[in-house]
């Protein structure tokens, strides 16, 4: 049996961040990372389209916490201790300059996730952190003064143990066997599958600012909307999928949404259409998109309002205007399923938050057992928030692991 002062289970973002920070604070410790696969940091590699969306440029702790459908209350304290600015400083001090993009997402200046991976591997090597691949954990047991683990490739013991395996059902079952409560996992951050003539054959079209509500629920969001080959995506949809992860799972991903494409009420929309009818009476309706809507979407919506392509504004009847108002401000779409958002599979679920001390990320049930990242029931919306949760939890856990 190999013995270490600190063992980290999981060779992902949270695992490496915890190991490096622990080693930096106490270089005398023996530290190893156990990774079940034959490569490490694979999720970092593909994140942000291969650019690695490191964090999000929100610098007020309570505001940052509001981007987490599960964990908002618990993260307020941790974010006062380590958050966005600390993350950015951490990487830049270790040779990875970062940049903030217009939408607030933070990426390496290099525009490649390899910069983050190279930084982690170099820091781990510098501080003597051992990385053991192909070590899937089979059992975890608490001894008198140590934690004992069996993996597919050997036996280990350690004084302190951190689990950072992300959404791993097998590890969750091990923790349940120990006595921890696991909130069942459901997908978060997914796109909506919709088969509707109004969005057929126009993938890539973006409406800049819409509001979306899930009928029969209190779920509501605003933001950009993207038409995809299979339905709808972009922040307005992804926020709904994150905040509604549990509720939408209960609905078996079959529900109706109402979209206001122009963020105006029916009365003001009607007034604008009437004014347009007077001012642009001789123009063809299909050739004069309003409200900054993309032309391809505008054409689909006027077709849905049964306005013929040969009609000019002067030709429109009151009923046709009303039909167009309806399509613009309260269009109903039937969602019949979901699709994973890119390759970055995020779940809601994990170790129950009541069983974790969020000052240290230590288990309240077992001494010297720590958690970081998506192993716990915390998840954020898209935009770098899930990584920030990983960095914060790993950093705070490292303060204790290094003692």
N, C-alpha and C positions, 0 to 999 in steps of 0.2 A: 504493500500500500504506500502510495506517495503522499507526503504531507506538505501542505502549504499554509502560510499564515492566512492568505485570502484566496478564495476561489471565486471566479466569475463564470456563471453558466450562461453562455450565449455570446457569440462573436459578432454582434451587431453594433450599432451606434452606441447604445446605452452601455453595453458591456465594455467596449474599448474606452469610452469616456471615463467610466468609473475606475477601470484598471489603471489608466494613465494618471488620473488625478490622485489616486491612492498612492501610487508609486512615487509621484513627484513630492508628495507631502511626507512620505516615510520610505526613503529608498532602501532601508534595511529589510523591508518586508519581502518575503517570497510570495509571488503572485502568479497565478496562471488563469488563462481563459480556456474554458472547455467549449468547443464548437462542434455541433453534431454533424455538420457537413464537411465537405472537403475544400470549402472556400469561406472566407470571412467577409463581412461588410457588404454582402451581396445586395441588400436592400438600399444601402447608401449608394451603391454603384448605379442603380436604375432610377433613383429618386429624382424628381424634377426633370424628367426627360433626359436623364444622364448628366444633369448639371448640378444636382444636389441642392435642394432648397433648404439651406441651413437653418434659417429661422425667419421671423417676420418682424418688420420694423415697427413694432408697437412697444413703446418704452414706459408705459404706465402699467404697473403690475395688475391692478384690478381690471383695467381694460383688456390686457392680454388674457387674463383668466376667462373673460367673457366669451372667448372663442372656443371653449371646451364644453360640449354638451354634457359630458360626464367628467366631473372633476373641477368645475369652476370654483366652488367654495373651498375645496381642499388645496387648490393651487395658489390661492392668493398669498398665503404665508411664504411658501417656497419661492414664489416669484419676487418677493421682497428681498430674498437672500441671493438668488442667482437667476437672472433672466436675460433678455435679448442683448442688452449692452454688454453684459459679462461674457455671453457667448461670442459676440463679435470680437471683443478684446482678446479672448482666449485663442481664437484661431489666428488672428492677426499677429499676436505675440509669438506664435509658433510658425510664422512664415507663410500663412495663407491669407492674403488680402481679400477682402469681401466688398461687395457692392450692393446697394439697395436699388431695386428696380421701381418703376412708376407705381406698380400696384402694391408695393410694400414688401414683396418677397426679397429675401437676401440670398445671394449666390456667391460662389468664389469668383474673383475677377477672371480666372482662367476659363470660366464657363464649362468646367468639367468636374465631375464628382471624384475623379482620380486624385485631384489635389487634396481632398479631405482624406481619402483612403491612404495616400502616401504619407500625409501628416500623422495619422494614427499609427501606421506601421512603424514609422521612424521613431515616434515617441515611445512606443511600446518596446522597441529594440533598445533605445537609449537607456531606459530604466529597467531593463532586464525582465520585462513581463513575458512569460512563456505563453505561447499560443499553441494549443493542442487541438488539431482538427480530427474529424471522424471519432468524436467522443460524445455520442448521444447518451444522455443520463437515463439510467434505468431505475435506480432507487435513490432516495434521499432519506437519511435517518439522523436523528439527533443523538449524539453520544453524551457522556458526562461533561466533557469539556471541549467537544469538537463536533463538527458535522462530517458525516461519512457518506460518500457517494460511490455508487457502482455505475460505470459507463460501459459502453460496448467494447472498450479497449483497455479497461483497467479499473483499479480501485483508488480512491483518494480520500484524504481527510483534511480538514482545515479548521482554523479557529473561527473565521468569519466567512459567511457565504452570501453572495449576491446573485439573485436570479434575474436575468435580463434577456429572456428568450422570446420576447414579443408574444404574439397570439399563438401560443403552442398548446394545443389540447392535451397532449401527453404530459407535459409539465404541469398544466393545470390539474390533471387527475392526480399526479404525485402530491401536489400541494393539498388537494382535497383529502387524500389519504392521511396526510399529516394532521389535518384538522382545520385548514383554512377554508373559508367560504368562497366559492367561485361564482360570480355572476355569469350566467350563460352568455356565450358570444353570439352576436348577430352582426351582419355586415354594416359598416358605416362608410360614408363617402362612396356612393355609387350613382350612376346615371340612370335616368328613367327610360324604359323601353316603351315606345309609343308608335302605333301604326295609324297614321292620320294623313289624309290628303293635303292638309294645310302645311305639313312639313316634309312631305315626300319630295325627293329629288332636289332638295336644296341644302345638302350637308355643308357645313362650314359657315353658314349664315349666322351672324351674331346680332342680337338686339341688345343695345348697350345698357338699358336700364328698365327692367320689368319688375313686376311684383307677382309672386306665385303663392297660392294657398292650396292646401290639401283639403278638399271638401269633407265635411264631417269631422274635422279635427281643428285644433287651434294652431296648426303648423302654418307658418307664413315666412316668406323671405323676399329679399329684394336684391337686385344686382344684374350683371350680364347674363344673357341666355344664349346658349349655343345649340344650333340644330346639328345633330349627328346622323350617321347612317341608320342608327337604330332608334333614335328618339331625341331626347333633350339632355343637355349637360351645362357646364359652366357654374360659377359660384352660386347663382340663385338656386339651382337644383341641388348642388352638392351640400349647401348649407341645410336644405330641407332633409336630405338623406342622412346627414350627421345628427342633427337635432331630433329627427324623427325616426332614428334607427330602430328603436324598440317597437314603436307604434306601427311603423310601416311593415315590420316583420310580422306583427300580429295580423295585419291585413293581407298577408301573403303576397305583398307587392302588387296588389290589384286595387286601384283606387282612382278617383277623379281629381284633377287639379284645375284650378281656374287661373288664367293668366291675364294680367293687365299689361299689354305690350307698351303702353305709352305713359303709365303712371299719372293718368288723369281720370276724373270721374266722368260718368256718362253725359252729364249736362254740359260740362265744359268741352268735351269732345264733340258733341253735337253742334255747339256754337261755332267751333272752329271749322267743322265740315260745312255748315251753312255759309259762313263767310267765304270759304274756299269756292263754294258753288257760285257765289256772286262774282268773286274776283277772277277766277280761272274758268269761267263758264264754257269757253270754247276748247279747253284743253282736255285731252283724254285722261280719264281717271287713272288708268294703269300707268301712265307716263309721269304722273305727278305724285310720287310718294310723299306723305306727310310725316310729321313727328320724328324725323331723322331715322325712319325705319329703312332697312335695306330694301332695295327695289324688289328683289326676288321674294322676300317675305310679304311685302305690300301686295304684290300681284296675287299671291296665294290667298291672302285675307280678303281681297275684294272678290276673288272667285268664290270663296266660301260665303260671302254676302250676296252671291248670285248677281253680281254686277258684270255684265258682258264687257268683253275687252273693247268693243266698238263704242261704248258709251262715253260721252263727254260729261263734265260736271253738271252742265245745265240740264242734262237728261235725267238726272237721278230723282227718283220719287222719294217721298217721305219714308216709305217702308224700306227702301234700299239704304237710305241714310241711317235709319235705325238699325238695320242689319249690320252695317259697317261699324257703327258704334259698338254693337255687341261683340263683334269679332276683335275690335281693338282693345276694349276695356274689360271684357269678361268672357273670354274664349274658354270653353270647357274641353279638356283632353282626357282621354282614358289611358291610364298607365296599366300595362299588363305584365310588367316584370322589371328587372334591374340588370345592369351590367357593371362589372368591376371598373372603377375609375383608373385607367392606365394599368400599369403592372403593380401599383402600390396598394396592396390589399390592406385596408384598415378595418379593425373590428371594434365594436363596443362590447365590453365584457372583460372579465378577468378577476383578479384578487379583490375581494370586497374592500372598499375604501375605509370602512370603519375599523378594519383590522390592521391598519398601517399608521405609524407615527410619521406625520408629514414634516416634522422638523428634521428627521434623520432618515426617513424611508425604511426604517426597521419595522419588522413584524411586531405587532403588539402581543402576539401569541407565543413567539419563540425568540429568545435572545440570540443575537448575532446572525439573524437571518434578515436579509435586506432585499428590496425589489427596486427595479427602475425600468421605465419605458412602458410598452404596451402590455406587459404581463399583468399590470394592474388595470382596474376598470376606469381608465382615463383615455379619452380620445379627443382630438381636435378637428376643426374643419381643415380644408386644404389651404396651403400657403406657407408651410414651414412650421406649423404649430405642433405637429406630432414630434418632430425632431426637438423642438424647444422643451417639450415635456421630458423627453429622454435626457437631454443635457442637464436639466435642472435636477431631476431625480438622481441621476448618476453622480452629479457633483456633490449634492448634499449627503448621499450615501457614502461617498469617498471620504468625507470629513470624519465619519465614524469608523469606516473600514481601516483608515490609516492609524487609528489610535492603538 
